[in-house]
Amino acid sequence: MENMIATLGPLLLMFVLFYFLLIRPQQKRQKAVVQMQNDLKKGDKIVTIGGLHGLVDAIDEGKVVIKCGDGSRLTYDRAAIREVTESATGDMLAKS
C-alpha cells in the first residue's frame, strides 16, 4: 500500500501542476476571447487572425462585415477576430 502511494504521488502531483500551469490559464484565455468576440459592436477597430486591420461595419449572428482602409467591405466569421484595438466609444484597449 505504501509503495503504491509512493508511485502514484509524483504522477498525481504532475497532473495538478499541469492543470494549474497549462490547462486553467488556457481556458481563461479562451473564455476572454469568446467574450470579446461576443461584445463586438459597430465602429470597433479590430485585427483579424490573418492580420487584417479594419473597422466593424455590420454584425450578423456569426459573421462580421469589416470595412478596410480602401473602403472595401469584407465578411469574416466572428471567430476570425483576434483583438479589438479600439472600441467604438474611443477607449484604447490594452493588448494581453
DSSP file with accessible surface (Angstrom, degrees, kcal/mol):
  #  RESIDUE AA STRUCTURE BP1 BP2  ACC     N-H-->O    O-->H-N    N-H-->O    O-->H-N    TCO  KAPPA ALPHA  PHI   PSI    X-CA   Y-CA   Z-CA
    1    1 A M     >        0   0  174      0, 0.0     4,-1.8     0, 0.0     5,-0.2   0.000 360.0 360.0 360.0 -46.3    0.0    0.0    0.0
    2    2 A E  H  >  +     0   0  171      1,-0.2     4,-2.0     2,-0.2     5,-0.1   0.868 360.0  54.1 -65.6 -35.5    2.7    2.4    1.0
    3    3 A N  H  > S+     0   0  125      2,-0.2     4,-1.5     1,-0.2    -1,-0.2   0.869 106.2  52.6 -67.1 -36.5    4.7    1.5   -2.2
    4    4 A M  H  > S+     0   0  116      2,-0.2     4,-2.7     1,-0.2     5,-0.2   0.911 108.7  49.4 -67.0 -40.8    1.6    2.3   -4.4
    5    5 A I  H  X S+     0   0  108     -4,-1.8     4,-2.2     1,-0.2    -2,-0.2   0.914 109.7  51.8 -64.9 -40.1    1.2    5.8   -2.8
    6    6 A A  H  < S+     0   0   66     -4,-2.0    -1,-0.2     1,-0.2    -2,-0.2   0.842 113.5  45.8 -65.4 -30.5    4.9    6.5   -3.4
    7    7 A T  H  X S+     0   0   92     -4,-1.5     4,-0.6     1,-0.1    -2,-0.2   0.901 118.5  38.9 -78.8 -42.5    4.5    5.5   -7.0
    8    8 A L  H  X S+     0   0   93     -4,-2.7     4,-2.7     1,-0.2     5,-0.2   0.718  99.2  78.1 -83.0 -20.8    1.3    7.5   -7.7
    9    9 A G  H  X S+     0   0   35     -4,-2.2     4,-2.6    -5,-0.2     5,-0.2   0.943  96.4  42.5 -55.7 -55.1    2.2   10.6   -5.7
   10   10 A P  H  > S+     0   0   79      0, 0.0     4,-2.5     0, 0.0    -1,-0.2   0.889 114.4  52.4 -62.3 -35.9    4.6   12.1   -8.2
   11   11 A L  H  X S+     0   0  104     -4,-0.6     4,-2.0     2,-0.2    -2,-0.2   0.928 111.7  45.7 -64.8 -43.7    2.2   11.3  -11.1
   12   12 A L  H  X S+     0   0  113     -4,-2.7     4,-2.3     2,-0.2    -1,-0.2   0.909 111.6  52.5 -65.0 -41.0   -0.7   13.0   -9.3
   13   13 A L  H  X S+     0   0  109     -4,-2.6     4,-2.4    -5,-0.2    -2,-0.2   0.909 108.3  50.9 -62.2 -41.5    1.5   16.0   -8.4
   14   14 A M  H  X S+     0   0  101     -4,-2.5     4,-2.7     2,-0.2    -1,-0.2   0.910 109.1  51.2 -63.6 -40.7    2.5   16.4  -12.1
   15   15 A F  H  X S+     0   0  129     -4,-2.0     4,-2.4     2,-0.2    -2,-0.2   0.933 110.5  48.4 -62.1 -44.2   -1.2   16.3  -13.1
   16   16 A V  H  X S+     0   0   63     -4,-2.3     4,-2.3     2,-0.2     5,-0.2   0.924 112.6  48.6 -63.2 -42.6   -2.1   19.0  -10.6
   17   17 A L  H  X S+     0   0   90     -4,-2.4     4,-2.4     1,-0.2     5,-0.3   0.925 110.9  50.1 -63.5 -44.5    0.8   21.2  -11.7
   18   18 A F  H  X>S+     0   0  109     -4,-2.7     4,-2.4     1,-0.2     5,-1.8   0.907 110.0  52.1 -59.3 -41.1   -0.1   20.8  -15.4
   19   19 A Y  I  <>S+     0   0   83     -4,-2.4     5,-2.9    -5,-0.2    -2,-0.2   0.956 116.1  37.6 -61.7 -49.4   -3.7   21.7  -14.6
   20   20 A F  I  <5S+     0   0  110     -4,-2.3    -1,-0.2     1,-0.2    -2,-0.2   0.780 124.7  39.1 -77.9 -24.3   -2.8   24.9  -12.8
   21   21 A L  I  <5S+     0   0  122     -4,-2.4    -2,-0.2    -5,-0.2    -1,-0.2   0.756 134.2   8.6 -95.6 -25.9    0.1   25.9  -15.1
   22   22 A L  I  X5S+     0   0  100     -4,-2.4     4,-1.4    -5,-0.3    -3,-0.2   0.761 124.8  42.6-120.8 -54.3   -1.2   25.0  -18.5
   23   23 A I  I  ><S+     0   0   72     -5,-1.8     4,-2.2     2,-0.2     5,-0.2   0.955 113.0  47.4 -70.6 -50.7   -4.8   23.9  -18.7
   24   24 A R  H  ><S+     0   0  107     -5,-2.9     4,-2.1    -6,-0.2     5,-0.2   0.928 112.3  48.2 -63.0 -45.9   -6.5   26.5  -16.5
   25   25 A P  H  > S+     0   0   41      0, 0.0     4,-2.4     0, 0.0    -1,-0.2   0.903 111.1  52.3 -62.1 -36.6   -4.8   29.6  -18.0
   26   26 A Q  H  X S+     0   0   93     -4,-1.4     4,-2.5     1,-0.2    -2,-0.2   0.900 108.3  50.6 -64.3 -40.5   -5.6   28.4  -21.5
   27   27 A Q  H  X S+     0   0  106     -4,-2.2     4,-2.3     2,-0.2    -1,-0.2   0.901 110.2  50.2 -63.4 -39.5   -9.3   28.0  -20.5
   28   28 A K  H  X S+     0   0  131     -4,-2.1     4,-2.1     2,-0.2    -2,-0.2   0.912 111.0  48.4 -64.8 -43.3   -9.3   31.6  -19.1
   29   29 A R  H  X S+     0   0  139     -4,-2.4     4,-2.2     2,-0.2    -2,-0.2   0.925 111.7  49.7 -62.4 -43.3   -7.8   33.0  -22.3
   30   30 A Q  H  X S+     0   0  102     -4,-2.5     4,-2.3     1,-0.2    -2,-0.2   0.905 110.0  50.8 -63.0 -40.1  -10.3   31.1  -24.5
   31   31 A K  H  X S+     0   0  162     -4,-2.3     4,-2.3     1,-0.2    -1,-0.2   0.905 110.2  50.1 -64.5 -38.7  -13.2   32.4  -22.3
   32   32 A A  H  X S+     0   0   61     -4,-2.1     4,-2.4     2,-0.2    -2,-0.2   0.894 109.9  50.3 -67.6 -38.4  -11.8   36.0  -22.7
   33   33 A V  H  X S+     0   0   53     -4,-2.2     4,-2.5     2,-0.2    -2,-0.2   0.931 111.0  48.3 -65.7 -44.3  -11.5   35.7  -26.5
   34   34 A V  H  X S+     0   0   60     -4,-2.3     4,-2.1     1,-0.2    -2,-0.2   0.921 111.8  50.3 -62.6 -40.9  -15.1   34.4  -26.8
   35   35 A Q  H  X S+     0   0  103     -4,-2.3     4,-1.6     2,-0.2    -1,-0.2   0.924 110.4  49.6 -63.5 -43.0  -16.4   37.2  -24.6
   36   36 A M  H  < S+     0   0   39     -4,-2.4     4,-0.2     1,-0.2    -2,-0.2   0.922 111.3  49.2 -61.9 -43.0  -14.5   39.8  -26.7
   37   37 A Q  H >< S+     0   0   24     -4,-2.5     3,-0.8     1,-0.2    -1,-0.2   0.858 111.7  48.8 -67.2 -32.8  -16.0   38.3  -29.9
   38   38 A N  H 3< S+     0   0   97     -4,-2.1    -1,-0.2     1,-0.2    -2,-0.2   0.779 108.4  54.8 -74.9 -26.6  -19.5   38.4  -28.4
   39   39 A D  T 3< S+     0   0   89     -4,-1.6    -1,-0.2    -5,-0.2    -2,-0.2   0.345  78.2 130.3 -90.1   5.9  -19.1   42.0  -27.3
   40   40 A L    <   -     0   0   12     -3,-0.8     2,-0.3    -4,-0.2    -3,-0.0  -0.299  33.9-179.2 -59.2 142.9  -18.1   43.3  -30.8
   41   41 A K    >   -     0   0   90     17,-0.0     3,-1.9    15,-0.0    15,-0.2  -0.960  37.0 -77.5-142.3 161.1  -20.1   46.3  -31.9
   42   42 A K  T 3  S+     0   0  141     -2,-0.3    15,-0.2     1,-0.2     3,-0.1  -0.309 115.4  29.1 -59.1 132.6  -20.3   48.5  -35.0
   43   43 A G  T 3  S+     0   0   28     13,-2.6    -1,-0.2     1,-0.3     2,-0.1   0.264  82.8 137.5 100.3 -11.3  -17.4   51.0  -35.1
   44   44 A D    <   -     0   0    3     -3,-1.9    12,-2.6    12,-0.1     2,-0.5  -0.449  53.1-131.6 -67.0 138.0  -14.8   48.9  -33.2
   45   45 A K  E     +AB  55  86A  97     41,-3.3    40,-2.1    10,-0.2    41,-1.5  -0.831  40.0 176.0 -89.0 128.0  -11.3   48.9  -34.7
   46   46 A I  E     -AB  54  84A   1      8,-2.6     8,-2.0    -2,-0.5     2,-0.4  -0.808  31.8-143.5-132.2 167.8  -10.2   45.2  -34.9
   47   47 A V  E     -AB  53  83A   1     36,-2.2    35,-2.2    -2,-0.3    36,-1.8  -0.999  22.9-142.5-130.5 131.8   -7.5   42.9  -36.1
   48   48 A T  E >   - B   0  81A   1      4,-2.1     3,-1.8    -2,-0.4    33,-0.2  -0.401  31.1-102.7 -86.5 171.5   -8.3   39.5  -37.6
   49   49 A I  T 3  S+     0   0  116     31,-2.7    32,-0.1     1,-0.3    -1,-0.1   0.733 124.1  56.5 -66.5 -18.3   -6.3   36.3  -37.1
   50   50 A G  T 3  S-     0   0   74     30,-0.3    -1,-0.3     2,-0.1    31,-0.1   0.460 123.5-104.1 -89.6  -4.0   -4.8   36.9  -40.5
   51   51 A G    <   +     0   0   35     -3,-1.8     2,-0.4     1,-0.3    -2,-0.1   0.518  68.2 149.8  96.6   5.3   -3.6   40.4  -39.6
   52   52 A L        -     0   0   45     16,-0.0    -4,-2.1     1,-0.0     2,-0.4  -0.590  32.5-153.7 -75.1 127.4   -6.2   42.4  -41.4
   53   53 A H  E     +A   47   0A 125     -2,-0.4    16,-0.4    -6,-0.2     2,-0.3  -0.860  35.0 124.7-100.0 135.9   -6.9   45.8  -39.7
   54   54 A G  E     -A   46   0A  15     -8,-2.0    -8,-2.6    -2,-0.4     2,-0.4  -0.947  54.1 -88.6-168.9-171.5  -10.3   47.3  -40.1
   55   55 A L  E     -AC  45  67A  65     12,-2.3    12,-3.5    -2,-0.3     2,-0.5  -0.948  39.5-113.7-119.6 135.3  -13.5   48.7  -38.7
   56   56 A V  E     + C   0  66A   2    -12,-2.6   -13,-2.6    -2,-0.4    10,-0.2  -0.570  37.8 172.0 -70.6 120.6  -16.6   46.7  -37.8
   57   57 A D  E     -     0   0A  38      8,-3.4     2,-0.3    -2,-0.5     9,-0.2   0.775  63.4  -1.1-100.3 -35.1  -19.2   47.9  -40.3
   58   58 A A  E     - C   0  65A  42      7,-1.4     7,-2.9   -17,-0.1     2,-0.4  -0.988  59.5-148.2-155.1 152.6  -22.0   45.4  -39.6
   59   59 A I  E     + C   0  64A  58     -2,-0.3     5,-0.2     5,-0.2     2,-0.2  -0.992  15.3 178.0-129.7 129.3  -22.6   42.4  -37.3
   60   60 A D        -     0   0  109      3,-3.1    18,-0.0    -2,-0.4    -2,-0.0  -0.556  52.2 -76.9-112.4-175.0  -24.7   39.4  -38.1
   61   61 A E  S    S-     0   0  169      1,-0.2     3,-0.0    -2,-0.2    -1,-0.0   0.936 123.1  -3.7 -51.2 -58.8  -25.3   36.2  -36.0
   62   62 A G  S    S+     0   0   39     16,-0.0    16,-2.3    15,-0.0    17,-0.3   0.331 124.6  73.4-119.9   6.4  -22.0   34.5  -36.8
   63   63 A K  E     - D   0  77A 107     14,-0.3    -3,-3.1    15,-0.1     2,-0.4  -0.884  55.5-157.4-127.1 155.8  -20.4   37.0  -39.2
   64   64 A V  E     -CD  59  76A   0     12,-3.4    12,-2.9    -2,-0.3     2,-0.6  -0.997  12.6-143.4-131.4 132.7  -18.8   40.4  -39.1
   65   65 A V  E     -CD  58  75A  35     -7,-2.9    -8,-3.4    -2,-0.4    -7,-1.4  -0.877  22.0-160.3 -96.0 123.3  -18.5   42.8  -42.1
   66   66 A I  E     -CD  56  74A   0      8,-3.6     8,-2.8    -2,-0.6     2,-0.6  -0.903   9.9-145.2-110.9 129.3  -15.2   44.7  -41.8
   67   67 A K  E     -CD  55  73A  79    -12,-3.5   -12,-2.3    -2,-0.5     6,-0.2  -0.828  22.1-152.7 -92.7 123.1  -14.6   47.9  -43.6
   68   68 A C    >   -     0   0   18      4,-2.9     3,-1.8    -2,-0.6   -14,-0.1  -0.340  31.3 -93.9 -90.1 175.5  -10.9   48.1  -44.8
   69   69 A G  T 3  S+     0   0   87    -16,-0.4    -1,-0.1     1,-0.3   -15,-0.1   0.808 123.8  52.7 -60.8 -31.5   -8.8   51.2  -45.3
   70   70 A D  T 3  S-     0   0  132      2,-0.1    -1,-0.3     1,-0.0     3,-0.1   0.408 121.5-104.0 -88.4   5.4   -9.6   51.4  -49.1
   71   71 A G  S <  S+     0   0   31     -3,-1.8    -2,-0.1     1,-0.3     2,-0.1   0.343  76.7 135.8  93.1  -8.3  -13.3   51.3  -48.3
   72   72 A S        -     0   0   49     -5,-0.1    -4,-2.9     1,-0.0     2,-0.5  -0.402  47.9-136.9 -72.6 154.0  -13.9   47.7  -49.3
   73   73 A R  E     -D   67   0A 131     -6,-0.2     2,-0.4    -3,-0.1    -6,-0.2  -0.953  19.1-171.4-116.9 127.2  -16.1   45.6  -47.1
   74   74 A L  E     -D   66   0A  64     -8,-2.8    -8,-3.6    -2,-0.5     2,-0.5  -0.926  16.5-136.7-119.6 142.4  -15.1   42.0  -46.3
   75   75 A T  E     +D   65   0A  90     -2,-0.4     2,-0.3   -10,-0.2   -10,-0.2  -0.865  29.0 171.3-102.3 127.6  -17.2   39.4  -44.5
   76   76 A Y  E     -D   64   0A  71    -12,-2.9   -12,-3.4    -2,-0.5     2,-0.2  -0.912  37.2-103.0-127.7 156.8  -15.5   37.3  -41.8
   77   77 A D  E >   -D   63   0A 100     -2,-0.3     3,-1.7   -14,-0.2   -14,-0.3  -0.499  34.6-118.4 -70.9 150.4  -16.7   34.8  -39.2
   78   78 A R  G >  S+     0   0   45    -16,-2.3     3,-1.8     1,-0.3    -1,-0.1   0.857 113.6  64.3 -57.7 -35.3  -16.7   36.2  -35.7
   79   79 A A  G 3  S+     0   0   69    -17,-0.3    -1,-0.3     1,-0.3   -16,-0.1   0.660  89.8  68.2 -65.9 -13.4  -14.1   33.6  -34.7
   80   80 A A  G <  S+     0   0   15     -3,-1.7   -31,-2.7   -32,-0.1     2,-0.6   0.523  74.8 101.2 -84.3  -4.2  -11.6   35.2  -37.1
   81   81 A I  E <   -B   48   0A   0     -3,-1.8   -33,-0.3   -33,-0.2     3,-0.1  -0.717  47.0-179.8 -84.6 119.0  -11.4   38.4  -34.9
   82   82 A R  E     -     0   0A 118    -35,-2.2     2,-0.3    -2,-0.6   -34,-0.2   0.874  60.0 -12.8 -85.9 -43.1   -8.2   38.3  -32.8
   83   83 A E  E     -B   47   0A  36    -36,-1.8   -36,-2.2   -47,-0.1     2,-0.6  -0.997  52.2-123.7-158.1 157.3   -8.5   41.5  -30.9
   84   84 A V  E     -B   46   0A  14     -2,-0.3   -38,-0.3   -38,-0.2     3,-0.2  -0.934  22.2-175.9-102.2 117.4  -10.2   44.8  -30.6
   85   85 A T  E    S+     0   0A  35    -40,-2.1     8,-1.2    -2,-0.6     2,-0.3   0.777  74.8   8.8 -86.4 -28.1   -7.7   47.6  -30.7
   86   86 A E  E    S-BE  45  92A  53    -41,-1.5   -41,-3.3     6,-0.2    -1,-0.3  -0.933  76.3-133.8-152.3 128.1  -10.1   50.4  -30.1
   87   87 A S    >   -     0   0   12      4,-2.0     3,-2.1    -2,-0.3   -47,-0.1  -0.318  32.6-103.8 -78.7 167.3  -13.7   50.2  -29.1
   88   88 A A  T 3  S+     0   0   48      1,-0.3    -1,-0.1     2,-0.1   -44,-0.0   0.762 120.5  61.4 -63.1 -23.1  -16.5   52.2  -30.7
   89   89 A T  T 3  S-     0   0   98      2,-0.1    -1,-0.3     1,-0.0   -45,-0.0   0.553 120.4-107.7 -81.6  -6.6  -16.6   54.5  -27.7
   90   90 A G    <   +     0   0   38     -3,-2.1     2,-0.3     1,-0.3    -2,-0.1   0.441  69.9 144.3  98.0   1.6  -13.0   55.5  -28.4
   91   91 A D        -     0   0   99      1,-0.0    -4,-2.0    -5,-0.0     2,-0.4  -0.571  47.6-132.3 -75.6 132.4  -11.4   53.6  -25.5
   92   92 A M  B     -E   86   0A 138     -2,-0.3     2,-0.4    -6,-0.2    -6,-0.2  -0.728  20.8-146.3 -82.5 131.2   -8.0   52.2  -26.2
   93   93 A L        -     0   0   86     -8,-1.2     2,-0.1    -2,-0.4    -1,-0.0  -0.841  13.9-120.3-101.7 137.3   -7.8   48.6  -25.0
   94   94 A A        -     0   0   95     -2,-0.4     2,-0.2     1,-0.1    -1,-0.0  -0.465  27.5-114.4 -74.2 143.3   -4.5   47.1  -23.7
   95   95 A K              0   0  160     -2,-0.1    -1,-0.1   -12,-0.1   -12,-0.0  -0.554 360.0 360.0 -74.5 143.5   -3.0   44.1  -25.5
   96   96 A S              0   0  172     -2,-0.2    -1,-0.1     0, 0.0     0, 0.0  -0.746 360.0 360.0 -96.9 360.0   -3.0   40.9  -23.5
